[in-house]
Amino acid sequence: MKKALLHKLAFLLILLFPASLVLAEFQRAENGMVSSRSDIASEVGKNILEQGGNAIDAAVAVGFALAVVYPSAGNIGGGGFMVIRTADGQVYTQDAREKAPLTASRDMFLDSDGELDRQLSRSSLQATGVPGSVAGLLDALERFGTMSREQVLAPAIQLAETGIVLNEDIAGQFQRNLRTFQQYPASLEVFSNNGEAYQAGDLWQQPDLAATLTLISAFGRDGFYKGPVADMLVTSMQANNGLISHSDLESYEPVWREPVHGVYRGYDIWSMPAPSSGGVLLVQMLNMLEAYNLTEIGWGSAETVHLMVEAQRRAYADRAEYLGDPDFYNVPSAMLTSKLYARQRFADFDPEAASLSDDIGAGSWPQESTQTTHYSIIDTEGNAVAVTTTLNSTYGNKFVVPGAGFLLNNEMDDFSSKPNTANGSGLLGGVANEIQPSKRMLSSMTPTIVTQNDNVFLVTGSPGGSTIINTVLQVVINTIDHHMNVEDAVNSPRFHHQWQPDIIRYEADAITDQTVAELRAMGHQGISRSRFPLGDANSIMLIDNVLEGVSDPRNVGGVAGF
């Protein structure tokens, strides 16, 4: 009893003094490691591993913890994807993406003139897809975990009940979004201090969310998709012209799909299949690049940037033409990820001249918001998990379900509401991703596990909307071709091209002025410095039986290992 009390007091100290958890952006360990957007969530995962749980137990605990401590993207009201590699070498991919409600329709976001109503598609409750996160996390735990729901949910419940001391990062996010939260009383109650902006150092508690998590702990998926939580969600929908019904909630199931697999220079690449476009495009681009000696050409050279941009241009064009929900649309994944197709697709590559995106062809394409989060885990037995989850926009549609304490997603904007009309990210969509009842919207999330000689080599992924795939591509190439350790591979500045618009965006130091001049001479006229960081690749590498983990320094995260 005394020992248990001491453990509880120690945990409370951790919650109340998160400065004691300021974890290194880079860390080495031998037994297990977690890298995520939150130092507190990473510590939760590490504690689960230390208690004897496996990587899947830790992934579920981290997922629920992120819903508490990083609510702009961590969630129980959104969805995501998970790639699992078990210690025996088997790879599994789980699709817990949100779905369109049963009463959704193709033209639901068009006004009387047939034009896209952006407010309706991004900010209303009609923009909310049926959440998949809770079902996905619990199903993964049931299939592959070793701990009980009560054990893995206990840290998140404690965090919500006892509260956390807000750091400048989270408090600043609350302050920047306060005006938007003010339109919904329940949101204002959660994200303001009696109507005033929270400040760094304030204690932030979430009793309603704690109660919801307690119901999930006690009753499993029925604690969310049925009962009082479901009633509160549906009541909110009915009061605000939303579409989600009890039937939508009760019928939601995650889907286990065949992973996307490719081989790049002897390394096995395992990633997420459709309705994520991430895995397909990642393998396709690696296949196109494999014929070129990137090590010899060199990191950051005009030749390397030109080569990678041309691969990105073609892959993103194919995304528009071929990718959607495979339950509704015949996605030719095997063709797109074959080396033969890559050779054919890249046959018109000119090493001295840029292509024009308008000449590459294919339809237009959709893209989700940048407000997503990724975490990576490896345990002492060799199990590895990569998870990417999202609400779509920052804090979803900003609507907290009254009495339940959690935010809803605005994922319906990821569908193509109208051909050739920009979505929330200013990009276009195609017919393959049009709205249909119960359909999953296309995504760019790219949780990825790389193995070598049947051993885990790298676990990675990123948020960033359309930039996700290219972020993961560059982390993989940095480790394999440029022989970087995981810290350098993640820290290195990045660039991005997405077919349309025909622009290369780059971070500071990713492309020098001289390289810009050389690229312009090749015909790359659209080149601009990105105003925002590209990606947030929280990653772990296993080298000589030593785990090396990094939380991307572009954001405030944490690595926890032991």
Buried (B, 14 or more C-beta within 10 A) or exposed (E): EEEEEEEEEEBEEBBEEBEEBEBBBBBBBEBBBBBBBBBBBBBBBBBBBBEEBBBBBBBBBBBBBBBBBBBBBBBBBBBBBBBBBBBEEEBBBBBBBBBBBBEBBBEBBBEEEEEBBBEBBBBBBBBBBBBBBBBBBBBBBEEBBEBEBEBBBBBBBBBBBBBBBBBEBBBBBBBEBBEBBBEBEBBBBBBBBEEEBBEEEBEBBBEBBBBBBBBBBEBBBBBBBBEEBBBBBBBBBEEBEBBBBBEBBEEBBBBBBEBBBBEBEEBBBBBBBBBBBBBBBBBBBBBBBBEBEBEEBEBBBBBBBBBBBBBBBBBBBBBBBBBBBBBBBEBBBEEBBBBEBBEEBBEEBEEEEBBEBEEBEBBBBBBBBBBBBBBBBBBBBBBBBBBBBBBBBBBBBBBBBBBBBBBBBBBBBBBBBBEEBBBBBEBBBBBBBBBBBBBBBBBBBBBBBBBBEEEBBBBBBBBBBBBBBBBBBBBBBBBBBBEBBBBBBBBBBBBBBBBBEBBBBBBEEBBEEEBBEBBBEBEBEEBEEBEEBBBBBBBBBBEEEEBBBBBBBBBBBBBBBB
